[in-house]
């Protein structure tokens, strides 16, 4: 009976932390979904794609004389 009591106590102590972890993961998933919808509405690039060269090109041309 002592072992069962110790296991129950440990589980009761871990439940709040586990609940916080699950809430955090759920929040991140919702935020990622909302960001994806906003990007799709604006016609933005997909985060997995390579940039079109706008930023790299601007850095290279910054030092050049036109």
Kinemage of the C-alpha trace (Angstrom):
@kinemage 1
@onewidth
@group {chain A} dominant
@subgroup {mainchain}
@vectorlist {calphas} color= white
{ca unk a 1} P 0.000 0.000 0.000
{ca unk a 2} L 2.879 2.370 0.661
{ca unk a 3} L 4.169 2.046 -2.896
{ca unk a 4} L 0.727 2.848 -4.324
{ca unk a 5} L 0.484 5.903 -2.088
{ca unk a 6} L 3.902 7.159 -3.183
{ca unk a 7} L 3.032 6.639 -6.866
{ca unk a 8} L -0.276 8.480 -6.374
{ca unk a 9} L 1.499 11.359 -4.634
{ca unk a 10} L 4.098 11.660 -7.398
{ca unk a 11} L 1.357 11.650 -10.054
{ca unk a 12} L -0.570 14.361 -8.201
{ca unk a 13} L 2.568 16.483 -8.052
{ca unk a 14} L 3.256 16.049 -11.784
{ca unk a 15} L -0.281 16.775 -13.041
{ca unk a 16} L -0.049 20.612 -12.832
{ca unk a 17} L 3.265 20.642 -14.691
{ca unk a 18} L 1.938 18.305 -17.350
{ca unk a 19} L -1.174 20.449 -17.754
{ca unk a 20} L 0.969 23.579 -18.211
{ca unk a 21} L 3.098 21.774 -20.786
{ca unk a 22} L 0.060 20.645 -22.768
{ca unk a 23} L -1.449 24.148 -22.663
{ca unk a 24} L 1.829 25.611 -23.911
{ca unk a 25} L 2.028 23.146 -26.790
{ca unk a 26} L -1.601 23.811 -27.719
{ca unk a 27} L -1.005 27.579 -27.661
{ca unk a 28} L 2.015 27.237 -29.952
{ca unk a 29} L 0.073 25.087 -32.403
{ca unk a 30} L -2.794 27.607 -32.494
{ca unk a 31} L -0.378 30.518 -32.953
{ca unk a 32} L 1.425 28.721 -35.791
{ca unk a 33} L -1.922 28.047 -37.486
{ca unk a 34} L -3.018 31.677 -37.178
{ca unk a 35} L 0.307 32.891 -38.566
{ca unk a 36} L -0.012 30.519 -41.509
{ca unk a 37} L -3.498 31.825 -42.269
{ca unk a 38} L -2.297 35.440 -42.121
{ca unk a 39} L 0.634 34.655 -44.436
{ca unk a 40} L -1.710 32.934 -46.886
{ca unk a 41} L -4.087 35.902 -46.889
{ca unk a 42} L -1.248 38.341 -47.506
{ca unk a 43} L 0.332 36.147 -50.132
{ca unk a 44} L 3.568 35.868 -48.184
{ca unk a 45} L 6.226 33.270 -48.759
{ca unk a 46} L 6.102 29.891 -47.124
{ca unk a 47} L 8.667 29.709 -44.268
{ca unk a 48} L 10.253 26.583 -45.764
{ca unk a 49} L 11.037 28.245 -49.084
{ca unk a 50} L 14.278 30.027 -49.840
{ca unk a 51} L 14.074 33.831 -49.954
{ca unk a 52} L 13.709 35.362 -53.385
{ca unk a 53} L 17.037 37.154 -53.021
{ca unk a 54} L 15.631 40.485 -51.891
{ca unk a 55} L 17.524 40.663 -48.619
{ca unk a 56} L 20.721 39.060 -49.919
{ca unk a 57} L 20.692 41.268 -52.982
{ca unk a 58} L 20.151 44.383 -50.861
{ca unk a 59} L 23.155 43.483 -48.683
{ca unk a 60} L 25.407 42.973 -51.715
{ca unk a 61} L 24.294 46.156 -53.406
{ca unk a 62} L 24.634 48.189 -50.243
{ca unk a 63} L 28.377 48.639 -50.703
{ca unk a 64} L 28.266 49.177 -54.468
{ca unk a 65} L 28.248 52.558 -56.105
{ca unk a 66} L 25.433 53.020 -58.588
